[in-house]
Structure formats: C-alpha cells, structure tokens
Amino acid sequence: MEFPSQADHPIVVLLMAVVKADQKVLEEEVELVHSFFSRQLRLSSKRLSRIRALVARYSKEDISTDLLENAIEKIPEAARELIFSQAVDIAIVDDELSAEERDRLLLVGQHFGLSESEVRRYIREAVNRREDAFSLLEVTPEADWEEIQAAYEKQKKRYAPSQ
C-alpha cells in the first residue's frame, strides 16, 4: 500500500501514543514502529530519516488526547486496518497488555469505527499469532534475542529443501 508522505506524522503520533500508553518506551516497541515504516511500507531512506526523527521526538514529548485525535482524523481510511493491527502488535510486544494500552487501543479503534468486540478480536488474534511464532521456534516468549535467533537457524536448517 502506498502512503502519502503527509500521513507519516499522524501515523507516528498514533503508534507512539500506543508505545507510551503504559508510561514506558521500550526499545522493542520503538523498533516495531521503525520496522513498520521500513519493512512493511518500504519507504525511501529520506522519508525513513524524517520518521526516525519524529519517533525520537515523540519518545520524549507528551502526546495529548487532542493531538492523538487530530492525528487519527488525518490517517487515510484505506490504511486504518493496517495501522490498527500494527498498534496492537506494538501494545503486546512485551507480552502484556496494560489497562492503559487497552484503553488507548479502544480509543483508537472507536475513532476508526471499530466496536469494542472488534478491538478485542484484533488483540486476541495478535496474541495468538505471537504465541504461534514462539511455538514454531520452540522457544518461550521470555527467550532472549540470541535464543530466538539460534532457534530460527535451527528450524531453517531443519526445514531446508535440501534436507
């Protein structure tokens, strides 16, 4: 999907509002924001540089409800499902969903026209995807990055076409 560059700022505000909902800014959450733009959207390096600056800015600055609601209104309708799915993934990356993160997702979902049950379905599906990934690699969600990489390499060799 092609996103207009004027959507970058509102999307960063929304995603960083989810990152900051629990009053913590975790490196893995910020990395998911960056990877969303670089891997999923495959934006130019110039745009990615501007986005990194915005992410750094909103890692430190407060994101008011007014700013968030204004940003939500500027997100293209065609992109909302993808953005919301990414927001849910960010909220659960630390294997817990705080009440503040849930409330923030409900607020965003409401502005995107989602019911509370639809928001809960998104969360449930994201948790299931995350659990499936760990079980496929045969590691626990508490595994450190080196363990996950080793498990990935093991499974890659195990299922290589030459085997």
C-alpha positions, -999 to 999 in steps of 0.1 A, spaced: 0 0 0 13 34 -9 11 60 19 12 97 11 41 114 30 17 137 48 3 106 66 37 99 82 34 123 110 -2 112 121 8 76 119 39 82 141 18 101 166 -7 72 168 18 45 171 39 64 196 8 71 216 3 34 219 40 29 228 37 55 256 3 44 269 18 24 298 43 52 306 72 31 293 91 34 260 106 1 253 133 -4 227 114 -33 211 83 -12 208 102 16 191 118 -9 168 84 -21 157 75 14 148 106 18 127 102 -16 111 66 -9 102 78 20 80 109 4 67 98 -32 61 61 -31 57 58 2 38 93 1 23 97 39 23 126 58 9 156 64 32 149 101 32 114 95 45 126 70 70 151 95 83 123 120 89 102 93 106 131 84 129 133 120 140 96 121 147 98 88 166 126 102 187 107 135 193 75 117 204 95 93 226 102 124 248 73 147 242 38 142 256 11 131 233 -21 147 243 -55 132 236 -62 162 213 -30 156 193 -38 119 191 -74 125 179 -63 151 154 -37 126 141 -63 98 138 -85 120 117 -56 125 92 -49 88 87 -61 76 53 -92 54 57 -77 27 35 -47 24 58 -66 22 91 -68 -16 94 -31 -20 88 -22 8 112 -45 -5 139 -31 -40 135 4 -26 139 -7 -6 170 -20 -39 186 13 -57 178 32 -28 195 10 -29 226 16 -67 231 52 -69 221 62 -71 258 38 -100 264 14 -80 285 -13 -56 277 -17 -29 304 -50 -13 311 -37 19 297 -26 2 264 -60 -15 262 -78 19 268 -56 36 241 -64 8 216 -101 11 224 -100 49 218 -82 45 185 -105 16 175 -135 37 183 -122 66 161 -116 40 133 -152 28 136 -145 -4 154 -166 -18 182 -152 -29 215 -156 -66 205 -138 -60 172 -109 -44 191 -108 -74 214 -108 -97 184 -78 -78 170 -60 -82 203 -68 -119 206 -56 -126 170 -24 -107 176 -17 -127 208 -24 -160 190 0 -150 162 27 -141 187 22 -174 206 23 -194 173 56 -178 163 72 -188 196 58 -223 195 70 -227 159 105 -218 170 102 -240 201 111 -212 225 92 -194 252 81 -157 249 107 -150 276 136 -161 254 163 -136 248 171 -124 212 201 -147 209 180 -178 218 154 -167 193 180 -163 165 195 -197 173 161 -214 173 153 -197 139 186 -210 124 179 -245 138 144 -245 122 157 -231 90 182 -259 87 156 -285 97 131 -274 70 156 -265 43 146 -280 9 180 -299 8 171 -319 39 
